[in-house]
Structures are given as structure tokens and as C-alpha cells.
């Protein structure tokens, strides 16, 4: 397990029309109850309130507060000269809103989600509890924890009362995505990795809805979190056939978020890598156009290529999660804290119950060793 981290503007014409109507209205007898003419449908029609797909505008008042989260590989660069860190006696507060060698700005909600996911993974870690059920237990447990995490995101993403900042917080909890690789069921892990990428791209859309997916966004960490997700796609998850990496670069490029300016030593993504990903999405130009023209698009319309895999020309969280959850419902099956004391003892190394389960007569072994 990777180390934990610390934590209608009115025009002049409108004014003239309004004044004329008021003058006519003042000449009407106060006793008159019937209109002199039937008002036009156009004049009586009120403008429809703006509707949003993800979050109501009222939620924008729920501004995030930022913490500084230490780099997971902080120790690897601690001896570097000219470190971008606070000088002796300098308050850390000014560093919480930007990326530095000290760490990464993460919202309080993002930090809470991070802590929650870490705890959920720990509950499924047989090694931490000095237990052994079978070799791949931890991998399946991590997959279950991530399935629960994606289920929570699904509950929040279209909830209008949940702010776009909270929806982005799910992406801020980037740590541990590489853990999903610790499962021998490659197809299952690939499906989870694909949904993690789709979660990021959907979160971009939730931010875009309120002009928050921009270079000068109130969200302080879009660039660095995007790079960290690319690191997962290209390094830790390189064997998972991840195809959404170039879509992260494309969506950032299209909105003016310059990922090249965010490249830094702590993240294994270079400007050369970004150039390659740009070339990849540019080669998909015709595919995007064809996919956009499909009426009644379904996830299966995006499957193709040499290996009959998702092409990432188009996506839809609601439709794709519906299919995903059929095989990734989450739950608590691998949560060892849900086990009874007796069942846990039977799988705890060194206990009599564990020896008995393996068919080892610990009493006779003890007596033999004593007689010797």
C-alpha cells in the first residue's frame, strides 16, 4: 500500500417600451376590470428558469476550503536543492492554494473522501490484520472498495443540491488508484479503471456547467490532478488497456488548461508524453464526428477497433454506470471488520483455530518439542 498522505440586462429599447406601457396603464379607469384587448401570448410568457444537468447555481456558494496534501513520494526529492517550500518561520497558509514541492492543494471534502477510502481499503487488508484467507483477497477487497466509491459518485453526480466542488472532490482523491491493479482478475480491474477515467471526464463536465473548468478556475488543482490521473493511466495502470488518457488532454486543451505548465518532477508525466497524447486524440477527429451524429447513442456504439474495446469517441456516465454496476455492485463481503471474532480467529496466523483449520495438531507439536 502506498504511504498515506497528511492530510436580460435591460436595453434602452426595453426601457422605452416599458415606459410607454406604464403611461397607457395610468390612463385606464381604476374601475375597469376587463382588459381592453387580449394580451398576446408572447407578452405573457415568462422566461423559463435556467436548468442544469448536474448542480443548481445556488450550490456555487458552497466554496471549498483547501488543505495542503503532502506528495506521496515526498521523500524521493527531499534532498533536492532550491526546494519550493516554505522558509523557516513562514506560515503554511499561503501555500495551501497552490502546487509546490511541499504538496498539493486539496479541498477539505477531497481530504475526507481520501481518508474514507483509505480506511475502507484497510478494512479489507488481510495483512494488516495478520490474517490469511487466500492470496488475492486484498486485490478483490480493493476492487470492492473502489466499486463502493464509484457508487457514491454515481449517487452525487446528478444530485442538483450537491455542488460541482463536491463532485470534483471525488477526483481529488486520486491516491490509491494504482491499488486496483492488485487483483488477478484483469478484466474486472480494467472495467474499474475505465470507470475511474469516466468519472474524471464526467467531473470535468460538471465543472464546465458553471464555467469552473477553466485556466483561472476557483478550483485550485485541476491541472495537477489531471496529470496525476495521466500518471495512473500511463504508469501504474499501463497494463489495464486505458484509453481515456488522451481525452483528459483533449478536454484540458479545448478549454485552455495548459498541462505542459503543470509538469513537475513529482509526477511521472512529461511534455513528451502530453505531445503523444495530443497526437492520439487528433487522430480520432473523424471518430468524434461520427459518434456525435449517432441518434440514440448507446455504450455499445463505442466498442470497436482491433481488440473490440471502448474507443472513447463518446461516453455517458448514466448509461455506462448502469452496465458497470451489474458486475461491480460493491458491498461489504471483503470487509474483515464485519466478520465475527470466531471467523477472524480461524484465519489469523499463529492461533490454534488457524492451525486446526489447516489440520495441524498444535498440542502434539508442543508436547513433542517439550520431550526433546
PyMOL commands that set and color helices and strands:
alter all, ss='L'
color gray80, all
select helices_A, chain A and resi 12-26+41-44+57-61+74-77+93-95+108-122+137-157+164-172+177-181+186-208+222-236+245-255+259-262+271-282+285-292+299-302+317-324+336-338+341-346+352-358+362-371
alter helices_A, ss='H'
color red, helices_A
select strands_A, chain A and resi 66-70+103-107+303-304+309-310
alter strands_A, ss='S'
color yellow, strands_A
deselect
rebuild
show_as cartoon
